[in-house]
Amino acid sequence: MDPRRDKLRARLEAARQDLLLALADLDQTQAGLSTTNPGWVVRDLVAHLAAAERGHQQVIEALMAGEVAPDPAFELDVFNEQEVAARRGRSLAELLDELDTARRATLALLDAVGTENWDLAGWHPGGFDTTVEGCFRVIAIHEKRHLKEIRAALAAGRSDRESPA
């Protein structure tokens, strides 16, 4: 039993449950609501979360392999836009499946991390240093941050429908 692993698993599971609750019964109109991310709609945020989770897994794997140097050519905003654009033709169901697959892989990676690896540190493409443990935290924090945007878009969409025309 590893208390760090248990705490991280609980954070990841709680963040995902909150996200899935917000996305339950999401219809095509709601999926197309604008968000505070310029040019992105709710569906794009779901696509971004799926892609970003795989990216975070790669960061964790790199940290554990001792690859800690930043890539000076990497541009996070360009990468994120490319990943979302590549998923724009997918259905919401496909994006939710990808989210599920990514989370299962994250939890498998979490289970594979040895206690000696938690504090391995290096660069995160978000422009900061982190540890293996910290990167798992970032996954949950990132999901919560974008969940706030999704909730705001859905609330604004409900308000727009309730306003007299």
VMD Tcl script that draws the C-alpha trace (Angstrom):
set ca {
  {0.00 0.00 0.00}
  {1.40 3.37 -1.07}
  {-0.33 6.45 0.37}
  {0.88 8.66 -2.50}
  {-0.56 6.31 -5.08}
  {-3.83 6.02 -3.16}
  {-4.19 9.79 -2.87}
  {-3.41 10.33 -6.55}
  {-5.85 7.61 -7.61}
  {-8.58 9.23 -5.49}
  {-7.89 12.65 -7.06}
  {-7.94 11.25 -10.57}
  {-11.12 9.28 -9.95}
  {-12.91 12.25 -8.34}
  {-11.94 14.60 -11.16}
  {-13.14 12.12 -13.78}
  {-16.44 11.46 -12.01}
  {-17.12 15.20 -11.88}
  {-16.32 15.52 -15.58}
  {-18.52 12.58 -16.56}
  {-21.37 13.95 -14.49}
  {-21.14 17.28 -16.31}
  {-21.02 15.53 -19.69}
  {-23.90 13.14 -18.95}
  {-26.74 13.63 -21.42}
  {-24.74 16.21 -23.38}
  {-26.50 16.80 -26.69}
  {-25.04 18.01 -29.99}
  {-26.16 21.59 -29.38}
  {-24.47 21.67 -25.98}
  {-21.34 20.03 -27.39}
  {-21.14 22.93 -29.83}
  {-21.36 25.70 -27.24}
  {-18.50 28.19 -27.23}
  {-16.04 28.13 -24.35}
  {-13.60 30.67 -22.97}
  {-10.87 29.01 -25.05}
  {-10.96 31.07 -28.26}
  {-12.31 29.02 -31.16}
  {-13.04 25.97 -29.02}
  {-16.43 24.52 -28.19}
  {-17.31 22.06 -25.44}
  {-16.57 19.10 -27.74}
  {-13.09 20.53 -28.37}
  {-12.39 20.66 -24.63}
  {-13.34 16.99 -24.36}
  {-10.98 16.24 -27.27}
  {-8.26 18.32 -25.62}
  {-8.59 16.47 -22.32}
  {-8.27 13.11 -24.07}
  {-5.18 14.20 -26.01}
  {-3.59 15.98 -23.07}
  {-3.91 12.96 -20.82}
  {-1.83 10.91 -23.25}
  {0.66 13.76 -23.37}
  {0.92 13.75 -19.59}
  {1.54 10.01 -19.66}
  {4.44 10.64 -22.03}
  {5.84 13.29 -19.68}
  {5.67 10.83 -16.76}
  {7.38 8.14 -18.84}
  {10.09 10.60 -19.86}
  {10.68 11.68 -16.25}
  {11.05 8.06 -15.18}
  {13.48 7.48 -18.06}
  {15.61 10.43 -16.95}
  {14.65 12.64 -19.90}
  {14.32 15.93 -18.07}
  {15.46 18.61 -20.53}
  {12.97 20.94 -22.20}
  {12.44 20.83 -25.95}
  {13.07 24.43 -27.07}
  {11.09 23.88 -30.28}
  {7.93 22.71 -28.49}
  {4.99 25.12 -28.52}
  {2.18 23.99 -26.24}
  {-0.57 26.09 -27.84}
  {0.33 24.84 -31.33}
  {0.44 21.24 -30.10}
  {-2.93 21.56 -28.34}
  {-4.59 23.08 -31.41}
  {-3.20 20.34 -33.65}
  {-4.42 17.61 -31.31}
  {-7.91 19.12 -31.08}
  {-8.08 19.71 -34.85}
  {-7.15 16.08 -35.47}
  {-10.16 15.01 -33.37}
  {-12.80 17.39 -34.77}
  {-14.30 14.71 -37.02}
  {-14.87 12.31 -34.15}
  {-18.23 11.86 -32.50}
  {-18.77 12.78 -28.89}
  {-19.07 9.06 -28.11}
  {-15.66 8.43 -29.72}
  {-14.13 11.27 -27.68}
  {-15.62 9.88 -24.48}
  {-14.21 6.46 -25.37}
  {-10.80 8.05 -25.90}
  {-11.08 9.78 -22.51}
  {-11.88 6.42 -20.92}
  {-8.99 4.67 -22.67}
  {-6.60 7.44 -21.65}
  {-7.69 7.26 -18.03}
  {-7.30 3.50 -17.90}
  {-3.76 3.94 -19.25}
  {-3.06 6.66 -16.67}
  {-4.21 4.41 -13.84}
  {-2.12 1.54 -15.19}
  {0.89 3.86 -15.31}
  {0.11 5.02 -11.77}
  {0.15 1.38 -10.64}
  {3.49 0.83 -12.38}
  {5.29 3.73 -10.68}
  {7.68 2.54 -8.01}
  {7.96 4.45 -4.75}
  {11.49 5.40 -5.78}
  {10.11 7.27 -8.82}
  {7.66 9.74 -7.24}
  {10.22 12.50 -6.81}
  {11.99 12.18 -10.17}
  {11.88 15.69 -11.56}
  {12.11 17.46 -14.86}
  {10.46 19.75 -17.35}
  {6.75 19.82 -18.09}
  {5.67 21.15 -21.53}
  {3.45 23.65 -19.70}
  {6.66 25.54 -18.96}
  {7.43 24.44 -15.42}
  {9.38 21.81 -13.56}
  {7.48 18.93 -12.00}
  {7.92 15.48 -10.54}
  {6.31 12.18 -11.45}
  {3.89 12.67 -8.56}
  {3.31 16.26 -9.60}
  {2.47 15.26 -13.16}
  {-0.28 12.94 -11.94}
  {-1.62 15.85 -9.90}
  {-1.50 18.05 -12.99}
  {-3.74 15.59 -14.84}
  {-6.47 15.98 -12.21}
  {-5.99 19.75 -11.88}
  {-6.05 20.18 -15.66}
  {-9.28 18.21 -15.89}
  {-10.89 20.28 -13.12}
  {-9.82 23.52 -14.79}
  {-11.39 22.59 -18.09}
  {-14.46 21.20 -16.32}
  {-15.08 24.72 -14.98}
  {-15.01 26.00 -18.56}
  {-17.40 23.27 -19.69}
  {-19.81 24.03 -16.85}
  {-19.68 27.75 -17.63}
  {-20.41 27.10 -21.31}
  {-23.31 24.80 -20.45}
  {-24.72 27.33 -17.97}
  {-24.45 30.14 -20.51}
  {-26.14 27.94 -23.10}
  {-29.03 27.27 -20.73}
  {-29.34 31.00 -20.05}
  {-29.39 31.78 -23.77}
  {-32.22 29.27 -24.31}
  {-34.21 30.73 -21.43}
  {-33.87 34.33 -22.66}
  {-36.76 35.69 -24.70}
  {-35.87 36.17 -28.34}
}
mol new
graphics top color blue
foreach p $ca { graphics top sphere $p radius 0.5 }
foreach p [lrange $ca 0 end-1] q [lrange $ca 1 end] { graphics top cylinder $p $q radius 0.2 }
display resetview
